[in-house]
Amino acid sequence: MTEKTGGSQDELNFTKEQQAFIDKLIGKTRIGAREKAQTDAADAAKVAKDAAEKAKLEASKEWQTLAARHEARVKELEPFEEQAKAYNKLINDMLAAKIKALGDAAKKAVGALPESLTVVDKLAWLTANEDLFKEAGAHVLRGGSPTTRRKPAAKGEEEPKRRVRKTL
């Protein structure tokens, strides 16, 4: 690369690595500037489009028509709101009844589920896993507790047979 200044000639020489680094920096700068320009142009176009649409609606007073349509749609959906509330109450009651029927272990397990799960998801999980809580309850009825574990057999005693749970 040569640079001319005032009649004398100064010469700058870069190594291949330096030139590659400079080219890379220039390329990144150009890409960044292009992306920023595209983003700015898109934002400006959106603002201009929104302003033009607003001006058009105000000019034609179409906003009144849109408001009337919106109000009609809201009135159309109001009965479904009551129905949704009734369904939500029913599902909450079903979950509470199932938890009560399965006992404290089920209550603790459902309480430990992530908060992001809906009531329907919790009910589905509890229904799919209710056998676990029924077996735990049967163990408690036989005199054990849900947290007791079997002690290992002493030397010379035979290890008790374990029940294997079948899965689908």
N, C-alpha and C positions, 0 to 999 in steps of 0.2 A: 504494500500500500504506500503510495507516495502522496505527499502534500506539498503544494507549491505556495510559498509565501514570499512576496516581494522580490522576485527574481532569483533567489537562491532556492535550492532544493533540499528539503529535509526528508529523510526517509525513515519510516517506522516499519520495523520488522517484528512480526509476531510469530511465535511458534505455532505449530499446527494445533496443539491443545488450546492455546490462548485464542486462536482464531475460531476454533470450534465452540469454545465457551462464549465468545462474543456473539457468534451467529445464533447460538441457542438463546442467549438473553434477548437479542433483537426479535427472534421468532416468538418467544413467550410474550414479549411486550406487544407485538403486533396482534397476536391472538387475543390477549386480554383487552386491548383497545377495541378490536373488532366486536368481541362479545359484549363489551360495555355499550358500544354504539348501537348494537342490535337491541339490547335490552332497553336503552333509552328511547330508541325509535319506537319499539313496541309499546312502551309506557305512554309515550306522547300520542301515539295513534289511538290507544284506548281512551285516554283523556279526551281527545278530540272527538272520537266516536260518541262517548257518553254525553259530551256537551252538545253535539249535533242532535242526538236523540232527544235530549231534554228540551232543546229549543224547538224541535219539531213537535213534541207532545204539548208543550206550552202553547205553541202557535195554533195547534188544531184543537186544543182543549180535550185531547184524547185521554188525558190523565183521569178525567171524571169517569170515562167509560171503563178504564182499567180498575179504578177504585170500586165501581159498581160490580164488576166481574169478581173481584177479590172478595167483596162482602158476600156475594151470592155463594161463592165456594166455601167460605167460612160457615155460613148457615147450613150448607149441605153436609158439612163434616161434623157439626155439633152433636148429632145423635150418636155418632161413632165414639165420641169422647166418653159418653156415659157407659157405653157398652165396653169400652176398653177398661174403664175403671172397675166395672163389675167383674170382668175376666181376671184382672190383676188381683182383686180381693179373693176370688175363688182359688186362684193358684197359690196365693200366700196361705190361705186356710188349708189347702191340700198338703203343702209342705209342712206346716205346723202339725197337722194330724199325723203325718207319716213319721216325723221326728218324735212325737209323743209316743207313738206305738212302738218305735224301735229303741227308745231309751236314751240315757245320758251319753252313751258312746256315739250315737248318731248325732246328737246335738253338738257334741264337741267336734266331730268330724266335719259337719256342715259349717260350723263356725270357723274352722280352719281353712275352708276353701277360699280362694282369692276373691276379693271384693268385686273384681271386675265381672264375675259371673252373674248372670241374671237369675232371677228366682226360678225361671223355667229350667235353666241349666243346672241349678242346684237340685231341683226336684228330679230331673232326669238322672243326675249322678247318683242321688240317693236311691232311686228306684233300681238302677243297674247294680248297685252294690249292697242292697238290703240284706242279701244272704249273709254277708259278713257280720252284720249286726245281730241277725237272728242266731247265728252260731255263737257269738260272744255272749248273748243273753242266755242261751242254753247252757253254756259253760258256767255262768254265774249261778244258774238254778241248780246245777249239780254240786254246788258248794265251793266253787273256785271264784276267783275274781278276774276281771278282764285283763289284769296286768300280771297275773301269776304265770310263771313258766314252769315247765316240767323239770324236775331235778334229774340229773344223769343217774343211771342205774349204778348201784354199788358193784364192786368186783364180785363176779360169780353169779350175779343176777342177769336175767335176760332183759334186753332192751325192749320196752313196750312197742308194739306196732303203731306206726303213725298212719293217720288217715290222709290220703292224698286227695286234694281237691281237683276236681275235673274242671277244665276250662274249655271254652269253645274255641 
